[in-house]
Amino acid sequence: MSEQQGKRKISLLENIRVSLRAIATNKLRAGLTSLGIIIGVATVIAMMSVIGGIDQIVAEEFNRIGANVFTLQKYPAITITFDWGKFRGRKDIEIEDADAILRSCPSIDSVSLLVPYWYGVVVRAEGRKTESDVTVIGTDDAYVPISGMSLDMGRNLTKREVLTGARVCVLGWDIVDKLFPYGSPIGRYVRIHSDRYRIIGVTERLGTMFGQSRDNFVAIPIEAYIRNWQIRDDLQITIQAKSNVPLPQAIDEVRSVMRIRHKLKLTQPDDFEIETRDSLMASYSSLTGSIFLGAIFIAMISLLVGGIGIMNIMLVSVRERTREIGIRKALGARRRDIAGQFLIEAMTLSFLGGLVGIAFSMGGLMSVEHFTDAVPIAYSLFSVVLAFSFSVTVGVIFGAFPAIKASGLDPIESLRYE
């Protein structure tokens, strides 16, 4: 029994050597044939690595927000629909809604207003200025704690400062680094348009997300914001439920208050959005899942093209080696020996294409990671195994027909072939 196993092992190794010699003889042809396999494997690994990296960042960001926190807003936070007309017709979320929720919902602990971001602002201080890319946020004293942030310096806004629209602000670290390279910024002033704001606090460093800094902002009291910018129709209210209250109960209370304020009938749907951490994550997963399926479809097309190329080149190889097949059969080779030789050659071709695809994808991902942080990368052994398995499977499927055709050739006719 062991002797037979040894023969099989030698036969397999010999077939692999023959396959490698055949591929080495026609390097250009083999390379072009494997191009579809290379592109398909590289696409699968790259997409899974990028989406995995984005998933990690988004999960970390959502985890900053407490499980008992949810938001009320006019528009969906994440959607792939282009029919925004049905959302624009809704009633706006108003500042008074926050007061009504806090007054009428016993399950709610606190609320925070977030006025629409105003992008492209230049902030000046002490002869220095930022680029025109600063985000100004109009908010209140509950914004920092409800958002899961903490302060590195100074203090938060107070209720009195929010109500009176005091000219004070809390900065992100990008503003501090650009305008106050020396000394503490607390107690110093920044100028936004014609108004001067005294710095009372600096938040912790939040880092970047998708290549965009999250520390390039100035938070000012909501009333001060209203003096300079109009509140548009995407005002957001962040709501924190009491710790001992089930989140669905708190959401139901807020929904009831908002339906009454918007005078909705029982048969009418909500004209506002309530987003929890779990619902945001589910929406995000659905969106990235659709993108991932699209990328996989494109990769499968590349693998299909590569498989057709392998089948075509193997059929050409069968024709070129017809006389060799006849000689082998005349010397006692069985049909399965011939079929095995050509099938292993097809698998070797796809195997090498898979290895090159893995090398290309890893090299590309490492280069992207080295030169930019705009694209998050999460390396996964599963993605490599999955892509490589696809490539080898393609070799088996598309190499089967040429192998069967080669094994079925008549030995006498093959020996006569010129």
N, C-alpha and C positions, 0 to 999 in steps of 0.2 A: 504493500500500500504506500509506504513512504517513497519507494522508487518511482511510482507513478506520479506522486506529487512533485517530486524533483524534476521529472520530465516536463510537467506542465509549467513549472516555474521557469525553466530554461526556455521553453517555447514562447512564453510571454515576454521575457526579456529580449529574446531574439526578434520578436515582432516589433517591439519598441525600438530596437536598434535600426531595423529596416525602415520604420516610419521616420525616425530622425534623419537617416541618410537621404530618404526621398524628399523630405522637407528642406534639408540643407542643399540639395541639388538644385532646387528651384526656390531660392530664398525670396525673391521679389514676388513670385506668384503666391507663395504661402503667406507673405505679409499682407498682400492685397486681399487675399481670401479671408484672412482673420480680422480684417479691419472692422467689419460689423460686430464681431464678437468683442473686440477691444473697446469700441465705442459703447456698446451695450453694458458691459461690465463696469466701465468707468462711470457711466451715467448712474447706474444703480447705487454704487458705493458713494459717489459724490452727493447725490440727492439725499440718501439716508443719513449721511454724516451731517449735512447742512441742516436738514429738518430736525435731526436729533439735537444739534447745538441750539437751534432756536427754541425747541421744546424745553430745554434746560433753563434757558434765560427767562422764558415766559413763566415757567413754573416757579422759579425763584421770585419773580416780580409779584405773582399772584399770592405767594406765601407771605409776602410782606404785609399783605392786608389780612386782618383778622377774619376768622371764619364767621363772625357775627356782624360783618360789615357788608352792606350792599349799596347800590347806587340807583338813583331815580333820574331819568333823563328823557328827552324827547325822542332821540334817535337811537337805534340799536348800536351797541358798542362795536360789534363785529358782524358784518353781513357781506354776502357776495352778490346781493341783488342790486340792480341798477335802477329800479323803480323807486326813486326817492320822492316822487310826487306824493305818494300816499302818506309819507312821513311828514312832509312839509305842511300838509293840511291840518296837522294836529295842533292843539293848543300848546302854547309855550309853557315851559316850567318857569315859575316865578319865585322871587325871593320870599313872597308871602306864603308859598307852599311849605317852606321849611318851618316857619313859625306854626302853621296849622298842624303839621305832623308832630312837632314836639309838644304841642299843646293837647292834641287829641289822641295820641297813641301811647298808652301806658307802657307798652313793651319797648319803647325807644329810649335809649340813654342819651344820645347826642346826635346832632346833625351838623354837617359842614357844607358851606356853599363854595362852589368852584366856578368862577366866572370864566367864560371862554378865553382860551389862551390868545394873547396878542403877540404874533411873531414879528421878527424883523426890527426890533427896537435897538437903538444905540444907547448905551449907558455910559455916562462920563463921571469922572471923579479926579480931582487934583492933577489936572493936566493930561490925564490918560483917558482913553475911551476904548470900548469894545467894538467888535465887528457888529454889523447890523443884523445880528442873528439871535439876539436875546429874547427869551420868552418872559412876558410879564403876566403874572397870575393875580387875579383879584380873589381874595378868599377871606377866611376868618380865623379865629383862634383855635378852632377844632381841626383845621386842615392837617397840621403836622402830626398830631397823635393818631388821628383816624387813619391817615395814609401809611402808618407804620414807620414813619421816619423819626429820627432823633436829631438833636442839635449838638454840633461840635463846639459852638461858641455862643455866648449870649443867652437870650431868652426868646420865647415865642410872642406872637401878638397877644394883646389882652382884649377882653370884650369891649372895654371903653374905647380903645384905639380903633377897633373895628366899627363901632357905632358912630364915632365922631369923624371917621375918615382921616385919622391922624397920618401925617406924612412920615411914616416909619416903614421899614422893610426887613425882610429876611432873605438872605442871598444863598445861592448855590456856590460851590467852590470855584467854578470857572470864572465867575465875576471877581471873586476875591483874588485869584491868581493873576488876573489881568490888570486889575486896578489898584490892588494893595499888596504889592510884592514884599513890602517891609512893614512889620508891625501889625498889631491887631486891627481889624476893620471896625470893631465895635465902637459905636459913638461917632464915627466919621460919616460923611455924607456922599450920596451918589445923586446924579441928576438924570432924570428921565423927562425928555422934552424940556419944559420950562420949570418943572417942579423938582425941589430938593427933598430927598428922603434920608432920614437918619437910620443908620444900620443898627438893628437891635439883636440880630442873630444870624448864624450861619449853620445850615443843615449839614448832616453827615454827607460824605462823598457817596454818590449813587452810581457813578461809573457811566458806561455807554451801553446803548441798546441799539442793535442794527446800525452801528456806526455813528449814531447820534448821541451826543452828550446829554445826560439827564441832570447835569449840574449847572447848566447855562440858563438860569432863571432868576427872576426877582419876584418875590411874593409881597404884595401890598394889601392893606385893608380894602375890603370890597367897596366901601363908600368912596375911597380915594380913587379906585379904579373907575367907578362910574363917572367921576368928574372928567376923565380924559377919554374914555372909550365907552361906546354904547354896549349894553348887554344884548347880545344877539340871541337867537332862538335855540342855542344848545347849552343853556345853563344846566349844570349838573349838581345834584344834591347827594352827598355821601352820608349814609345813615348808619349808625351803630346801634344794634339792639342790646338790651341788657343781657349780661352774661348768663343769667339763670332762666332766660326765656328762649323757647325753641325758635329758630330763625323763621320757619314758615308762618308762625303766629304773628311775628313782627311784620313780615311782608304782607300778610293779609290785612293787618290794620292799616298799613300805609296805602295799600291798594284801595281799600274802602274809602279812606279820606280823599284820595285823589279822584276817584270816580264821582264822589259827591261834589267836589270842587269843580270838576269838569262837566257836571250835569249829564252824565252818561246814563242811558237807559239800561235795564237788565240785559237786553238782547244785544247791546252794542259792545264791541270789544274794547279793550284798554287802548287809550290814545297816548300812552306813555310806555316807557321800558323800565323794568326793574331787573337789574343785573346783579347776580351774586358771583362769588369767586368760582363756584362750581359751574354756573351757567356760562360764564365767560370762558372757562377752560374747555367746556364742551363745544362752544361755538368755534373757538380757536382750533380745536382738534378736528372738527368737521371741515374747516377751511383748509388746514394743512393736509388733511387726509385726501381732499380732492386734488390738491396740487401734487401730492405724492403719487396718487393713482395716475395722474396725467403723465408724470415723469416716468413711471414704470411702464406705461403704455408705449411711450417713445423708446424706452430702452428695449422693450420686447420687439418692437419693429426692427431695431438695429440688430438684435440677436437673430431675428427671423431672416433678415438679409444676410447676416453672417452664415447662418445655417444653409441657406440656399447656395451661397458661394462655396461652402465646404462640399455640399452634395455635387455641385457642378464640377469642381476640381477633382473630386474623387472619381466621377464618371470619366473624366478625361484621363485620369491615371489608370483606370481599368482598361481603357482602350489602348493606352501607350504600353501597358504591360501584359497585353493579352498573351503574347508568346511565352513570357515568364510564367504566367498562370498555367499554360498548357504543359510546360516542362515540369513544374511542381506537381501537377496532377499525375503526370506520367511516372514520376518518381514515388508516387504513393500518397501524396497529400490529399486529405479528405476535404469535403466541401466546407465543413466547419473550420478547418485550418485556414483555408483561403478567405472565408468570410471574416474570421477572427483577425487576420492580418490587416484587411482593409478597414474593418471597424476600429481597430486599435489606432490605425493611422489617422482616421478622422477624429477620434477622441484626442489623440496627441496634438493635432492641429488646433482643436478648440481649447485644449488644456493650455497650450502655449499662448494662445490668444487671451485666455482668461488671466494668465500670469502677467502678460504685458498690460492688460487693462487695469489690473490691481496696482501695478507699478505706476502707471500714468495717473490714476486717480489719487493715490497716496502722495505722489510728488506734487501734483497740482494743489491738493488740499494743504499740504505743508507750506507751499509757497504762498498761498492766499493767507494762511494763518500768520506767516512770518511778516508779510508786507502790509497787512491791513487787519484791523479788528472789526471791520464792517460786517463780515460774515462769520458768525459763530460756528465752530466745528466741534463735533462730538464723534470721535473715532469709535467704531463698533466692529467687533469681531464678527457679529452676526451678519452685518451687511456684506463683509468680505466673503464669508461662507456662502451666503445666499447667492450673491452674484457669480461666484465661482461655480457653484452647483448648477446654475442656469447654463453657464457656458459649456460645461461638460455634458449636460443633458442634451443641449443642442447638437453636440458632436455625435452622441449616440443616436438621436432621432434621425438626423439628416445623413448620417453615415451608414445607416442600416440598408437603405435601398442600393447604393453602389456595392456594398459588401455582398448582399444577396445576389446581385447581378453578376459579380465576379465569381462567386462560388458556383453559379449555375452554368458557366461557360463549358462548352463541349471540349474535352482535352485534344481531340484529333483536329477539330477546326481551329483551335487555338494555336496548335503547333504549325499549322499552315499559314497563320496570319503573318502578313508582312507589314 
